[in-house]
């Protein structure tokens, strides 16, 4: 069995898992992303957008977080080769948030 390697963000930011489990708050992940690298900021905003859309049905917050991710320095700079920045971009396009 092949075990996928976790991205460094997931390893450093357990709040993503904890948020979806209900043992962390939106605030925890937002703060973790703010106090880390540009890549971590992107991923925090991205996962907060998904969480607000899928888990708590708050589309206005989802839009804010997801557009923040797409407009982040990482998504517009060094992260252009990271397919997850494309996922965020397409997500916004499909929702009409561009």
GIDAQUI-V168124 format. One record per backbone hydrogen bond with DSSP energy under -1.0 kcal/mol. NH is the residue of the N-H (numbers start at 1). CO is the residue of the C=O. Records with the same first field share a line. If there is no record, write none. Layout:
# GIDAQUI-V168124
NH: CO + CO
This chain:
# GIDAQUI-V168124
11: 7
12: 8
13: 9
16: 13
18: 14
19: 15
20: 16
21: 17
22: 18
23: 18
24: 18
29: 25
30: 26
31: 27
32: 28
33: 29
34: 30
35: 31
41: 37
42: 38
43: 39
44: 40
45: 41
46: 42
47: 43
48: 44
49: 45
50: 46
51: 47
52: 48
53: 49
54: 50
55: 51
56: 51
58: 52
62: 58
63: 59
64: 60
65: 61
66: 62
67: 63
68: 64
69: 65
70: 66
71: 67
72: 69
76: 72
77: 73
79: 74
80: 77
82: 79
85: 82
87: 83
88: 84
89: 85
90: 86
91: 87
92: 88
93: 89
94: 90
95: 91
97: 92
